[in-house]
């Protein structure tokens, strides 16, 4: 079985046929639509960057404080200042501290030593 090309090339529609002109028109519309989409995207990006630069130029670089700062006593716990402290007892209950090392249990009836 030899690999030889067919002697008859595939039939192409004639240049003046409606099928070929419709395909060409579809490709042109798609291409022009893509180019227009890119132009619109670049235009929108340009407008956004121009507006951002204009806003940056009009802002005051280091705005002065409008209210004089007052010296307040700062606490070490910001949750207490906000009033979000949970109800805790004043003194924590003392837990008994076991004497010697704490070892895991090895099973029932097994000696620790």
C-alpha positions in Angstrom: 0.0 0.0 0.0 1.8 3.0 -1.2 1.2 6.5 0.0 0.6 8.4 -3.2 -1.5 11.5 -3.5 -4.8 11.3 -5.3 -4.7 12.3 -8.8 -7.8 14.5 -8.4 -7.4 17.6 -6.2 -10.4 18.5 -4.0 -12.9 20.6 -5.8 -12.9 24.3 -4.7 -15.9 26.5 -5.3 -15.6 28.9 -8.1 -14.5 32.4 -7.4 -17.8 34.0 -8.3 -20.0 31.6 -6.4 -22.2 32.7 -3.6 -20.7 30.2 -1.1 -17.2 31.6 -1.5 -18.2 35.2 -1.3 -20.4 34.5 1.8 -17.4 32.9 3.5 -15.1 35.8 2.6 -17.6 38.3 3.9 -18.0 36.4 7.2 -14.2 36.3 7.6 -14.0 40.1 6.9 -16.8 40.9 9.4 -15.1 38.8 12.0 -11.7 40.4 11.4 -13.0 43.9 11.4 -15.0 43.2 14.6 -11.9 42.0 16.3 -9.9 45.0 15.3 -12.7 47.3 16.5 -12.9 45.5 19.9 -9.1 46.0 20.4 -9.4 49.7 19.5 -12.3 50.2 21.9 -10.4 48.3 24.7 -7.3 50.5 24.2 -9.4 53.6 24.2 -11.1 52.7 27.5 -7.7 51.9 29.0 -6.4 55.3 27.9 -9.3 57.2 29.4 -8.9 55.3 32.7 -5.2 56.1 33.0 -5.7 59.7 32.0 -8.4 60.2 34.7 -6.2 58.5 37.3 -3.3 60.8 36.5 -5.5 63.9 36.6 -6.9 62.8 40.0 -3.4 62.1 41.3 -2.2 65.6 40.3 -5.1 67.3 42.1 -4.7 65.6 45.4 -2.8 67.2 48.2 0.4 65.1 48.7 0.6 65.5 52.5 -2.7 66.7 53.9 -2.6 68.5 57.2 -4.7 67.3 60.1 -8.0 69.2 60.4 -8.4 68.4 64.1 -5.8 69.0 66.7 -4.7 65.6 68.2 -5.5 65.2 71.9 -3.4 63.5 74.3 -5.3 60.5 75.6 -4.2 57.8 77.9 -3.7 54.7 75.8 -4.3 51.4 77.4 -2.4 48.3 76.6 -5.6 46.4 75.6 -7.5 47.7 72.6 -10.3 45.3 73.2 -11.0 46.8 76.6 -11.1 50.3 75.0 -13.7 49.0 72.5 -15.7 47.3 75.2 -15.4 43.9 73.7 -14.0 42.1 76.7 -15.4 38.7 77.5 -16.7 38.0 81.0 -13.7 36.5 82.7 -13.1 36.1 86.4 -10.6 38.3 88.1 -8.4 35.4 89.2 -7.9 32.3 87.1 -8.6 29.1 89.0 -5.4 27.4 90.0 -5.1 24.0 88.3 -3.3 21.3 90.2 0.2 20.8 88.8 1.1 17.1 88.5 4.3 16.1 90.2 6.9 14.4 88.0 6.8 13.9 84.3 3.5 13.6 82.4 3.5 10.3 80.5 0.9 8.9 78.1 -1.2 6.0 79.3 -0.1 2.6 77.9 -3.2 0.6 78.7 -5.1 -1.0 81.5 -3.0 -2.5 84.3 0.3 -1.5 82.8 2.8 -0.1 85.2 4.1 3.4 84.5 7.7 2.7 85.6 
